[in-house]
Amino acid sequence: MSSDPDREGLDATRLARAVRTTTAGAALGAAPHRERHRETNWLRDVILGGQDGLVNILGIILGVIAGGGSKTVLVAAGFAAAMTESISMGAVGYTSSVSQRDYYRAEREREEAEVDTMPQAERQEIRDIYAGKGFSGELLEQVVDTITANRERWVATMMDEELHLQPVERSDIFRSAIVITIATLIGHLIPLLPFLWLARTPALVLAIVLSALVLFGVGVYSAVTLTGDWRKSGMTFLVIGLGAAGIGFVIGNLFHSTGA
C-alpha cells in the first residue's frame, strides 16, 4: 500500500492520466518528426546540387554543339564548369546555412530578452499556443506552468511553436556544403562522361538519355520519399530539367546562325 495517499489520489485523477498520456504521446511523436526533418534536408541538398549540375552542364553541351564548337572545346568547357560550379554551389550551401544559423541565434536572443522583460506576455503566448492545440482548464495551466518553470525550455518552446525555427548545428552546415558540392559534381559528370569515349553524336544522344533518366528518377525518388504521385513528379523534373537545358541549345544556335 502506498505511503503517500495524496500522491496516490493525484495519480488516480483524470487530469493526471491526461497529462501522462499527453506527455508520452509527445515524446513518441517528437523523435520521428525530427528525424524526418533531417532526411528532408539531406534530400533537398542532393536535389539542389545534382539537378543544378546536370541541367547546367547539359545546357553548356547543347550550347557548344549548337554553336559549332569542337568536341575538345566542349570537354574543356564542361570540366571547367564542373569544377568551378561544384565549388561555388558548395560555398552557397555553406553561406546559406550560416545565414540560417545566425538568423536563429538573433531570433533566440530576442525571445530570451522578451521572456526576461515581459514574462507575463510571453506566458500568455504559451497559453494561447497550447489552447490552440486543444488544451483547456487546469490541464492547460499545468502545461503552461511546466514550460515556463524552466527558462531554457520556455525559450525553446517559443522558438519551435511560435517561430517554427530549429537550431542549425555546425556539423549540419559542413554536411550541407559537402553534400551539395559532391552532388553538383556528380550531376555535371553524368552527361559529360560519354564525350570522353564516344564520338560527338552518339555521346550527345547518350548524354540526353542519361540526363532524362536521372531527372525522372530523382523526381520519382522525391515523391516516394516525401509525398505526391511518382509519375507526375518524375515528369515534372524531366520536363523542367530538359527544358532549361534546351535554352542552351537555342542560345548556341542563335550565335552560330549570326556568325558571332
C-alpha positions as CSV (number, residue, x, y, z in Angstrom):
1,M,0.0,0.0,0.0
2,S,1.3,3.5,-0.9
3,S,2.8,5.5,2.0
4,D,1.7,8.7,0.2
5,P,-2.1,8.8,-0.1
6,D,-2.1,12.3,-1.6
7,R,0.2,11.2,-4.4
8,E,-1.9,8.1,-4.9
9,G,-5.0,10.2,-5.1
10,L,-3.4,12.5,-7.6
11,D,-2.3,9.6,-9.8
12,A,-5.9,8.4,-9.9
13,T,-7.4,11.6,-11.2
14,R,-8.4,12.0,-14.9
15,L,-6.1,15.1,-15.1
16,A,-3.0,13.2,-14.1
17,R,-3.8,10.4,-16.6
18,A,-4.3,13.0,-19.3
19,V,-1.0,14.7,-18.5
20,R,0.8,11.4,-18.6
21,T,-0.9,10.4,-21.9
22,T,-0.2,13.7,-23.5
23,T,3.5,13.7,-22.4
24,A,4.0,10.1,-23.6
25,G,2.4,10.8,-26.9
26,A,4.5,13.9,-27.4
27,A,7.7,12.0,-26.6
28,L,6.8,9.3,-29.1
29,G,5.8,11.7,-31.8
30,A,8.7,14.1,-31.5
31,A,11.6,11.8,-32.4
32,P,10.2,10.6,-35.8
33,H,9.3,14.2,-36.7
34,R,12.9,15.4,-36.1
35,E,14.4,12.5,-38.0
36,R,12.1,13.1,-40.9
37,H,13.1,16.8,-40.9
38,R,16.8,15.9,-41.2
39,E,16.1,13.4,-44.0
40,T,14.2,16.1,-45.9
41,N,17.1,18.5,-45.7
42,W,19.5,15.8,-46.9
43,L,17.3,15.1,-49.9
44,R,16.9,18.8,-50.6
45,D,20.7,19.3,-50.7
46,V,21.2,16.3,-53.1
47,I,18.4,17.5,-55.4
48,L,19.7,21.1,-55.3
49,G,23.2,20.2,-56.2
50,G,22.6,17.3,-58.5
51,Q,19.8,18.8,-60.6
52,D,21.7,22.1,-60.9
53,G,24.9,20.4,-62.0
54,L,23.2,18.1,-64.5
55,V,21.0,20.8,-66.1
56,N,23.8,23.4,-66.2
57,I,26.3,21.1,-67.9
58,L,23.7,19.7,-70.4
59,G,22.9,23.3,-71.3
60,I,26.5,24.0,-71.9
61,I,26.9,20.8,-74.0
62,L,23.9,21.7,-76.2
63,G,25.0,25.3,-76.5
64,V,28.6,24.4,-77.6
65,I,27.3,21.9,-80.1
66,A,24.7,24.2,-81.5
67,G,27.3,26.9,-81.7
68,G,29.6,24.8,-83.8
69,G,32.2,24.2,-81.1
70,S,34.6,21.2,-81.3
71,K,34.5,18.2,-79.0
72,T,37.7,19.4,-77.4
73,V,36.1,22.8,-76.6
74,L,33.1,21.0,-75.3
75,V,35.0,18.7,-72.9
76,A,37.3,21.5,-71.7
77,A,34.4,23.9,-71.1
78,G,32.4,21.1,-69.4
79,F,35.1,20.1,-66.9
80,A,36.0,23.7,-66.2
81,A,32.3,24.4,-65.4
82,A,32.0,21.2,-63.4
83,M,34.9,22.1,-61.1
84,T,34.1,25.8,-60.6
85,E,30.3,25.4,-60.2
86,S,30.6,22.5,-57.8
87,I,32.8,24.6,-55.5
88,S,30.6,27.6,-56.0
89,M,27.4,25.6,-55.1
90,G,29.1,24.2,-52.1
91,A,30.0,27.7,-50.9
92,V,26.5,28.9,-51.5
93,G,25.2,25.9,-49.4
94,Y,27.7,26.9,-46.6
95,T,26.9,30.6,-46.6
96,S,23.1,30.0,-46.7
97,S,23.3,27.6,-43.8
98,V,25.4,30.1,-41.8
99,S,22.8,32.8,-42.5
100,Q,20.1,30.4,-41.3
101,R,22.1,29.7,-38.1
102,D,22.7,33.4,-37.5
103,Y,19.0,34.2,-38.0
104,Y,18.1,31.6,-35.5
105,R,20.5,33.0,-33.0
106,A,19.2,36.5,-33.5
107,E,15.6,35.4,-33.0
108,R,16.5,33.4,-29.9
109,E,18.3,36.4,-28.3
110,R,15.1,38.4,-29.0
111,E,12.9,35.7,-27.4
112,E,15.2,35.5,-24.4
113,A,15.0,39.3,-23.9
114,E,11.2,39.2,-24.1
115,V,11.0,36.4,-21.6
116,D,13.2,38.4,-19.2
117,T,11.5,41.8,-19.7
118,M,7.8,40.8,-20.3
119,P,7.3,37.4,-18.8
120,Q,3.5,37.7,-18.4
121,A,3.0,38.5,-22.1
122,E,5.3,35.6,-23.1
123,R,3.5,33.3,-20.7
124,Q,0.2,34.3,-22.3
125,E,1.7,33.4,-25.7
126,I,2.5,29.9,-24.4
127,R,-1.1,29.7,-23.1
128,D,-2.5,30.7,-26.5
129,I,-0.4,28.2,-28.4
130,Y,-1.5,25.3,-26.3
131,A,-5.1,26.4,-26.1
132,G,-5.0,26.3,-29.9
133,K,-3.9,22.7,-29.6
134,G,-7.0,21.8,-27.6
135,F,-5.7,22.1,-24.0
136,S,-8.0,23.9,-21.6
137,G,-8.8,24.5,-17.9
138,E,-6.5,23.0,-15.3
139,L,-4.6,20.9,-17.7
140,L,-3.7,24.0,-19.8
141,E,-2.5,25.8,-16.8
142,Q,-0.3,22.8,-15.8
143,V,1.2,22.7,-19.2
144,V,1.9,26.5,-19.1
145,D,3.4,26.2,-15.6
146,T,5.6,23.3,-16.6
147,I,7.0,25.0,-19.7
148,T,7.6,28.4,-18.1
149,A,9.2,26.9,-14.9
150,N,12.4,26.4,-16.9
151,R,13.7,29.4,-18.9
152,E,15.6,27.2,-21.4
153,R,12.6,25.1,-22.1
154,W,10.4,28.2,-22.3
155,V,12.6,29.9,-24.9
156,A,13.0,26.6,-26.9
157,T,9.2,26.2,-27.0
158,M,8.7,29.7,-28.3
159,M,11.3,29.2,-31.0
160,D,9.7,25.9,-32.1
161,E,6.0,26.6,-31.6
162,E,5.7,30.3,-32.3
163,L,8.5,30.9,-34.8
164,H,8.9,27.4,-36.2
165,L,12.7,27.7,-36.2
166,Q,15.1,24.9,-35.5
167,P,18.8,25.4,-34.5
168,V,21.4,24.8,-37.1
169,E,24.4,22.8,-35.8
170,R,28.0,23.4,-37.1
171,S,28.1,19.8,-38.4
172,D,24.9,20.4,-40.4
173,I,26.5,23.4,-42.0
174,F,29.5,21.5,-43.2
175,R,27.4,18.5,-44.2
176,S,25.2,20.6,-46.4
177,A,28.2,22.2,-48.1
178,I,29.9,18.9,-48.7
179,V,26.7,17.1,-50.0
180,I,25.8,20.0,-52.3
181,T,29.4,20.1,-53.7
182,I,29.5,16.3,-54.4
183,A,26.0,16.2,-55.8
184,T,26.7,19.1,-58.1
185,L,29.9,17.4,-59.4
186,I,28.2,14.1,-60.0
187,G,25.4,15.9,-61.8
188,H,27.9,17.6,-64.1
189,L,29.7,14.3,-64.8
190,I,26.6,12.3,-65.8
191,P,26.1,14.0,-69.2
192,L,29.7,14.9,-69.7
193,L,31.5,11.5,-69.4
194,P,30.1,10.0,-72.6
195,F,32.1,12.6,-74.6
196,L,35.3,11.1,-73.2
197,W,34.8,7.8,-75.0
198,L,32.3,8.3,-77.8
199,A,32.1,10.3,-80.9
200,R,30.1,13.6,-80.6
201,T,26.7,12.5,-82.0
202,P,26.3,9.2,-80.1
203,A,27.8,10.9,-77.0
204,L,25.2,13.6,-77.2
205,V,22.3,11.1,-77.6
206,L,23.6,9.1,-74.6
207,A,24.1,12.3,-72.5
208,I,20.4,13.3,-73.2
209,V,19.1,9.8,-72.4
210,L,21.1,9.5,-69.2
211,S,20.1,13.0,-68.1
212,A,16.4,12.3,-68.8
213,L,16.6,9.0,-66.8
214,V,18.3,10.6,-63.9
215,L,15.9,13.6,-63.8
216,F,12.9,11.3,-63.9
217,G,14.5,9.0,-61.3
218,V,15.1,11.9,-58.9
219,G,11.5,13.1,-59.3
220,V,10.3,9.5,-58.6
221,Y,12.5,9.2,-55.5
222,S,11.4,12.6,-54.2
223,A,7.7,11.6,-54.5
224,V,8.3,8.2,-52.9
225,T,10.4,9.6,-50.1
226,L,8.2,12.6,-49.4
227,T,4.7,12.8,-50.9
228,G,3.0,13.0,-54.3
229,D,2.4,10.9,-57.4
230,W,5.7,9.4,-58.6
231,R,4.8,9.6,-62.3
232,K,3.8,13.3,-62.1
233,S,6.9,14.2,-60.0
234,G,9.2,12.3,-62.4
235,M,7.8,14.0,-65.4
236,T,7.9,17.4,-63.7
237,F,11.6,17.0,-63.0
238,L,12.2,15.7,-66.5
239,V,10.4,18.5,-68.4
240,I,11.8,21.3,-66.3
241,G,15.4,19.9,-66.4
242,L,15.5,19.2,-70.2
243,G,13.5,22.4,-70.9
244,A,16.1,24.5,-69.0
245,A,19.0,22.8,-70.7
246,G,17.3,23.3,-74.1
247,I,17.7,27.0,-73.6
248,G,21.5,26.5,-74.0
249,F,20.9,24.9,-77.4
250,V,18.7,27.8,-78.5
251,I,21.3,30.4,-77.5
252,G,24.1,28.5,-79.1
253,N,22.2,28.1,-82.3
254,L,21.5,31.9,-82.4
255,F,25.2,32.7,-82.0
256,H,26.1,30.1,-84.7
257,S,23.5,31.4,-87.2
258,T,24.6,35.0,-86.7
259,G,28.3,34.1,-87.1
260,A,29.2,35.6,-83.7
